Amino acid sequence: MRISVLMANYRGAAFLPEAIESVLRQSHADLELIVVDDASGDESADLVREMAEGDSRVTLIEMERNGGPSAARNRALEAATGDWLAVMDSDDVLHPDRLARLLAAAEALGVDAVADDMLHFGEAPDAGGRTLLQSLHLVAPMPVDATLFVAANGGSDDLPPLGYLKPLVRRSAWGGLRYDETLRVGEDYDLYLRLLLDGARLVLLPEALYLYRRHSGSISHRLSVAALEPLIAAHDRTARDVTDPALAGMMRRRRAGLERLLAFEHLVAAIKRRRPLPALGQLVRRPDLVAELLRSVRERLQRRAAEEVEIRPLSLVLSADPRPVGDGQRLVAVPPLLAPDLPHPWPPAQQAALLSDLAARHDLDICADGEEGLFWLWLVPRWSRAEVVLPEGMEARLPPGAERRGAAPEDEDEDPGD
């Protein structure tokens, strides 16, 4: 089964090579990577072109003018030839077994789409330390229908925002759906909801195999009046055809949430323009915005405080064997490797979030013990030194810079696309 990875890029040259390399090192080698550069104007296109020369699975499409992420992804969709489709942002990173495990789970469960958890990471100390689905405490695959999906995207305060997910989707289920090119934010949520309304079956997996980079330049965090108004219009177009009472109720709750966000962005715009009377008028009409404004200020102060955290050295052992470790070492117990559709002994999000937090706050020296330790080493966003302990003669691909204890079989550098 061929997988088409669709990657829209806009001025992402700083992170683009790492994102592309994480796709090309996938254990499921029957793939194509279609990168659409959205008129970046930086060196992005040159970087992709250079990497395409070294691997025939990479295709570069250059937009003549900037059209936004929806337009870029639609261009990638038009060029895709795979049996399955996977959307990826150009600043994120994939675990090398991600596509293989998602595909295996989808086929074992007989569903149209599977989505794994997303591990947050970044340069700032507070950028990591959690996963998107951590609050769900998943230990087994979890089906998601349209009502639950909307509830998790503004219809309920108790669920994580599932619109951020990056599922693997069966091409036949995707059909003729296209991204709404009026949207600059929320385009994934809008398309996934329409996919579910068309009858696609989506399942969430407990594993966090998608590393989601959080940084100031991320498009997904750029809310504005200009971005929210089309999002509300798209919501209304979809809501018109909803007849199920429970889903209709969740749609109304989501719309109320979008209206609150829009009112808050009007307030922020007035404050930035130093227009006190319009800002005061907003607060009089929507006193609930006071709490939102205070929360925004508090989060900004917390981010500044987090930047002052001292990075200290820490020695870790990643192992599925709860054995004693050396002086000065910390054992992080990792779960055994299971088929991706089977239940886990405990929520894997806990350990993924822990490793992300430790990587953000420490200079890590890691010993990855066995196949399980190596699997989890790939989920550590940053470390200074890593050693992998594997049985003699066992073939394995190590993260760049990691050392192997004992002799390792020679790797062949071939273009898997040839």
SVG drawing of the C-alpha trace seen along z (x, -y; Angstrom):
<svg xmlns="http://www.w3.org/2000/svg" viewBox="-33 -56 64 67">
<polyline fill="none" stroke="black" stroke-width="0.4" points="0.0,0.0 1.4,-3.3 1.1,-6.3 1.1,-9.9 2.5,-12.4 1.1,-15.8 3.2,-18.7 2.4,-22.4 5.2,-24.8 5.4,-28.5 8.8,-30.0 9.6,-26.8 13.2,-26.5 14.5,-26.4 12.7,-23.1 11.9,-21.7 15.0,-19.4 14.3,-17.6 10.6,-17.2 11.5,-15.7 14.2,-13.4 11.7,-12.0 9.4,-11.0 12.2,-9.5 13.4,-7.3 10.0,-5.7 10.1,-1.9 7.1,-1.8 9.2,-2.8 6.4,-2.6 5.5,-6.3 5.7,-9.6 6.3,-13.0 4.6,-15.9 5.9,-19.2 4.0,-22.3 5.9,-25.5 3.4,-28.3 5.5,-31.1 7.7,-31.2 10.4,-33.5 13.1,-31.9 15.4,-29.0 12.6,-26.4 12.2,-25.4 15.9,-25.0 16.2,-22.8 13.3,-20.5 14.8,-20.4 18.2,-19.3 16.6,-16.6 14.5,-15.4 17.7,-14.9 18.8,-12.4 15.5,-10.5 13.0,-10.1 10.1,-9.8 10.2,-13.6 8.2,-15.9 8.3,-19.7 5.4,-21.8 5.9,-25.6 2.9,-28.0 3.2,-31.1 1.5,-33.2 0.7,-32.6 -2.7,-30.9 -2.6,-29.6 -2.4,-26.1 -5.7,-25.0 -4.8,-25.9 -1.3,-24.3 -2.8,-21.0 -5.3,-20.9 -2.4,-21.1 -0.7,-18.2 -4.0,-16.2 -4.2,-16.7 -0.8,-15.2 -1.1,-12.4 -1.1,-8.8 -1.2,-6.8 -3.8,-4.4 -3.6,-6.3 -3.1,-10.0 -1.3,-11.6 -1.0,-15.3 2.0,-16.7 3.2,-20.2 6.6,-21.2 7.9,-22.0 7.0,-18.7 8.7,-15.3 7.6,-11.7 8.7,-8.6 10.3,-6.3 7.6,-3.6 4.7,-6.0 3.2,-5.3 3.8,-1.5 2.0,-1.3 -0.9,-3.6 -1.4,-1.5 -1.2,1.8 -3.8,0.5 -6.2,-0.8 -6.1,2.5 -6.5,4.6 -9.4,2.5 -11.0,2.1 -11.4,-1.6 -11.1,-4.5 -8.8,-6.7 -6.5,-6.4 -4.9,-9.1 -2.2,-8.8 -1.5,-11.1 0.8,-14.2 3.8,-14.8 4.4,-18.5 8.0,-19.9 9.9,-23.0 12.9,-25.1 11.2,-26.9 11.2,-24.9 7.4,-25.1 6.8,-24.0 6.8,-20.3 5.7,-18.1 2.4,-17.0 0.6,-15.3 -2.6,-16.3 -4.7,-13.3 -3.1,-13.0 -6.3,-13.9 -8.1,-11.0 -5.8,-8.4 -6.0,-6.1 -4.8,-2.6 -6.7,-1.2 -8.1,-2.4 -11.0,-4.8 -13.6,-5.4 -14.6,-9.0 -17.8,-10.0 -18.9,-13.4 -20.6,-14.4 -17.6,-13.6 -15.3,-15.3 -17.3,-18.6 -17.6,-18.2 -13.8,-18.1 -13.4,-21.2 -15.4,-23.8 -18.5,-21.8 -17.1,-20.7 -14.4,-22.0 -13.5,-18.5 -12.0,-17.1 -8.8,-17.9 -9.0,-19.7 -9.1,-16.8 -8.9,-19.2 -5.2,-19.3 -4.8,-15.6 -3.0,-14.4 -4.7,-11.1 -3.8,-8.6 -6.9,-8.4 -7.9,-5.8 -7.9,-7.5 -11.2,-5.9 -12.9,-7.4 -11.4,-10.8 -13.0,-10.8 -13.5,-14.2 -13.3,-16.3 -11.0,-19.3 -9.8,-21.9 -11.9,-25.1 -9.5,-27.6 -11.2,-30.5 -9.7,-29.1 -6.3,-30.1 -6.8,-28.4 -9.0,-25.4 -8.9,-24.0 -8.0,-20.5 -11.0,-20.4 -13.3,-21.6 -12.2,-18.8 -12.2,-16.0 -15.7,-16.9 -17.0,-16.7 -15.1,-13.4 -16.9,-12.0 -20.3,-13.3 -19.7,-11.4 -19.5,-8.2 -15.7,-7.7 -14.8,-5.7 -12.0,-7.3 -10.2,-5.7 -7.7,-7.3 -4.6,-5.3 -2.9,-5.7 0.7,-6.1 2.2,-9.5 4.2,-9.0 3.8,-12.6 6.1,-15.2 4.3,-18.5 6.6,-21.5 5.4,-24.5 7.0,-27.8 6.1,-31.5 5.9,-31.1 3.3,-28.3 0.3,-29.2 -2.1,-27.1 -1.9,-29.5 -2.5,-32.7 -6.0,-33.7 -7.3,-37.0 -10.6,-38.6 -9.7,-38.0 -9.1,-34.3 -12.1,-33.7 -14.8,-35.2 -14.3,-32.7 -14.1,-29.9 -17.6,-30.8 -19.0,-31.0 -17.6,-27.5 -19.1,-26.2 -22.5,-27.6 -22.4,-26.0 -21.7,-22.6 -24.3,-23.0 -27.1,-23.7 -27.2,-20.0 -27.0,-18.6 -30.2,-16.8 -29.0,-14.7 -30.2,-16.5 -27.1,-15.7 -24.7,-16.8 -26.8,-20.0 -26.5,-20.9 -22.7,-20.5 -22.5,-22.6 -24.4,-25.4 -22.0,-25.2 -19.0,-25.3 -20.5,-28.4 -20.9,-30.2 -17.3,-29.4 -16.2,-30.8 -18.2,-34.0 -16.5,-34.4 -13.1,-34.0 -14.1,-36.6 -15.2,-39.0 -11.9,-38.5 -9.9,-39.2 -11.8,-42.4 -10.9,-43.4 -7.2,-42.6 -7.2,-44.5 -8.7,-47.6 -6.1,-47.3 -3.2,-47.0 -4.5,-50.1 -4.8,-52.0 -8.5,-52.6 -9.8,-52.5 -13.4,-53.3 -14.0,-50.4 -12.1,-48.1 -14.3,-49.2 -17.4,-48.7 -16.3,-45.1 -15.9,-44.4 -19.2,-45.9 -21.0,-43.8 -19.0,-40.7 -17.9,-40.8 -16.7,-37.1 -13.8,-38.5 -12.2,-39.9 -11.3,-36.4 -10.0,-35.5 -7.9,-38.7 -6.4,-37.9 -5.7,-34.3 -3.8,-35.6 -1.7,-38.0 -0.9,-35.2 0.2,-32.8 2.5,-35.4 4.1,-36.0 4.5,-32.2 6.2,-31.9 8.7,-34.6 9.4,-32.9 9.9,-29.5 12.6,-31.0 14.7,-31.5 14.8,-27.9 18.3,-26.5 19.1,-23.5 20.8,-20.9 22.5,-17.5 20.5,-14.3 21.4,-10.7 18.4,-8.5 17.9,-4.8 15.0,-3.9 14.1,-0.3 11.1,2.1 13.0,4.0 12.5,2.5 16.1,3.2 18.4,1.2 20.4,-1.5 23.7,-3.1 24.4,-5.9 23.2,-9.2 21.0,-7.6 17.2,-7.8 15.2,-4.9 12.2,-5.7 10.2,-2.5 8.8,-2.1 6.0,0.3 6.6,3.4 6.2,3.1 2.8,4.4 0.8,4.4 -0.7,0.9 -4.3,2.1 -3.8,3.9 -4.4,2.5 -1.4,1.0 -0.7,1.8 -0.8,-1.9 -1.4,-5.1 1.7,-5.6 1.0,-9.4 2.3,-9.6 5.8,-8.5 5.9,-10.5 5.0,-13.7 7.6,-12.9 10.4,-12.5 9.4,-15.7 9.5,-17.6 12.8,-16.1 14.3,-17.0 13.1,-20.6 14.5,-21.1 17.7,-19.0 20.8,-18.2 20.2,-14.5 22.6,-11.6 20.5,-8.6 21.0,-4.8 18.3,-3.1 18.0,0.5 16.8,3.0 14.3,2.6 11.8,0.9 14.4,-1.6 15.3,-2.4 11.7,-2.9 11.2,-5.4 14.5,-7.2 13.1,-8.3 10.4,-10.2 12.9,-12.2 13.0,-15.6 16.5,-16.6 19.5,-15.0 23.2,-15.6 24.4,-11.9 22.6,-8.6 23.8,-5.1 21.7,-2.1 22.1,1.4 20.9,4.1 21.6,7.8 24.6,8.5 23.7,8.8 20.3,7.2 19.6,4.8 18.3,1.4 18.2,-2.2 19.5,-4.6 18.7,-8.3 21.4,-10.5 24.3,-10.9 23.3,-7.9 26.0,-5.3 25.5,-1.6 27.1,0.6 28.6,3.6 29.0,4.3 26.2,3.2 25.5,4.5 26.4,2.1 23.5,0.1 23.1,-0.2 22.5,-3.7 20.1,-3.3 17.3,-5.3 14.2,-3.3 12.3,-5.0 14.5,-3.5"/>
</svg>
